[in-house]
Amino acid sequence: MEKNVGPIDAVIRVTIGVVAAYLGAVWNQWWYVLTVLMILTAVTRWCLLYTIFGWNTNKHNPLK
């Protein structure tokens, strides 16, 4: 798997994940699904939707 999530994108995903975790704790638990997805894509630096659409926010990619 080629990393296609850049560092700024990863920070934004972690931030969204933290906000979604808070919403899951105080509102509805289904927000935890978004939390897991955002944190997982930030840690692995790979996003399935980016692969499907051919997007890449990882500018430092030695394979290209």
Backbone torsions as a table, in degrees:
resi	resn	phi	psi	omega
1	MET	NA	128.5	177.9
2	GLU	-88.6	132.4	179.2
3	LYS	-67.0	128.1	179.9
4	ASN	-127.1	11.2	177.8
5	VAL	-113.3	120.1	-179.0
6	GLY	-78.1	172.0	-176.3
7	PRO	-65.0	-38.9	178.9
8	ILE	-68.7	-41.0	176.7
9	ASP	-61.0	-39.6	179.6
10	ALA	-65.1	-40.4	178.4
11	VAL	-64.4	-40.9	178.1
12	ILE	-63.6	-40.5	179.2
13	ARG	-65.0	-40.0	177.2
14	VAL	-64.6	-41.6	178.6
15	THR	-61.7	-45.5	177.2
16	ILE	-62.8	-38.4	177.8
17	GLY	-63.0	-40.7	178.5
18	VAL	-66.3	-42.5	177.7
19	VAL	-63.8	-41.6	178.8
20	ALA	-65.9	-35.7	176.9
21	ALA	-64.3	-41.3	176.6
22	TYR	-62.8	-45.1	178.6
23	LEU	-62.9	-34.8	176.9
24	GLY	-66.7	-34.4	-179.1
25	ALA	-74.3	-33.7	-174.6
26	VAL	-106.2	-13.7	-174.3
27	TRP	-124.3	-87.0	179.3
28	ASN	-124.9	142.5	-176.2
29	GLN	-72.8	-14.6	-180.0
30	TRP	-67.0	-14.5	175.9
31	TRP	-64.8	-21.7	178.4
32	TYR	-64.6	-27.0	176.4
33	VAL	-61.9	-45.8	177.0
34	LEU	-63.8	-38.2	178.4
35	THR	-58.8	-49.3	-178.7
36	VAL	-62.4	-44.2	-179.3
37	LEU	-62.9	-44.6	-177.7
38	MET	-67.1	-45.5	-179.4
39	ILE	-66.7	-40.7	-179.6
40	LEU	-63.1	-44.4	179.5
41	THR	-69.9	-30.1	177.6
42	ALA	-71.2	-38.9	-178.2
43	VAL	-73.8	-43.9	-178.5
44	THR	-80.8	-17.8	-178.5
45	ARG	59.6	31.0	178.3
46	TRP	-135.8	133.4	-179.1
47	CYS	-127.6	127.8	-179.3
48	LEU	-62.8	-43.4	-179.7
49	LEU	-62.9	-37.5	176.7
50	TYR	-62.4	-39.2	178.8
51	THR	-64.8	-44.7	-178.8
52	ILE	-62.1	-44.0	-177.0
53	PHE	-88.4	-5.1	178.5
54	GLY	77.3	23.1	179.4
55	TRP	-88.6	153.2	177.9
56	ASN	-154.3	114.8	177.4
57	THR	-100.3	3.3	177.2
58	ASN	-88.4	96.4	-175.0
59	LYS	-74.4	-27.5	179.1
60	HIS	-95.3	80.0	-178.1
61	ASN	-118.8	105.1	-175.1
62	PRO	-69.5	-13.4	-178.6
63	LEU	-80.8	-11.1	-178.4
64	LYS	-113.9	NA	NA
